[in-house]
Amino acid sequence: MSQQINLFNPIFLKQKKIFGAVPMLQALGVIVLGVLAMSWFAQQRVDELRQRAASGQALLAGREARLTKANAEFAPRQRSTALQADVTTAQAQLGSLRQVEAVLHGGGLGNTAGYAEYFRAFARQNVNGLWLTGLSIVGAGKDIGVQGRAMQATLIPDYIARLTAEKIMSGKTFGSLQIDRPMVDYAAPAATPAAAAASAAAAAATPTVAALLAAVTGQAPASTAPAPAPTPAPSTPTSARAPFVQFSLQSQAVAEAAK
């Protein structure tokens, strides 16, 4: 019977040295080359930055020189007292003008646009059987008073509604309305001039007592004064209700002031 015995041992093999002198020298050479390349690149970058810094410094020096020259040519002037006084006066005038503008727009001095548009509005609203006898507009049109007459009282509300629909009357309200039927005095008809002349002629044609006596006795009649013309009797006035009504319309501001 045979038996095989393995006498091989790996530790007796020749070991390959990884970190030998040659690899280490090669790695060191690569590192040195890398450091040199980086140093050269950094130096180039530094030189470029130095050139840019130098050009920027030169540009800054030029601009500083221009600034110095401009400051010398355009030196700051001293504040002028007269100019400051003119500015103060102009500001005061501007403030006054703004106050005047506010007063004009607020209507404190009246209606600066005139009253023609109000009269056009009243003229457009023509109601048959109603007529105006008075119209007053005060200030900026805030105080309006209307007086008139109408054949029927029912025409007045329709007239007010139509009047307030006008553009110029927008926002204006009437706070007082008075309607009444006035008393009218009617005088009796006086005698006409023709009737008076006929009466005087009849009186002149009527023979007097002196004329009759002179005709009987045959003597001239004594001069007598002509009989005075008859005086017409004075007419007696009579009062009656008018066939129309009169109204007075006041704006809200006037009505509140009257209270």
Helices and strands as residue ranges (DSSP letters): G 10-12, H 21-73, H 81-106, H 116-124, E 130-138, E 143-150, H 155-164, E 174-180, E 183-186, H 193-205, H 209-217, E 238-241, E 245-251, H 252-258
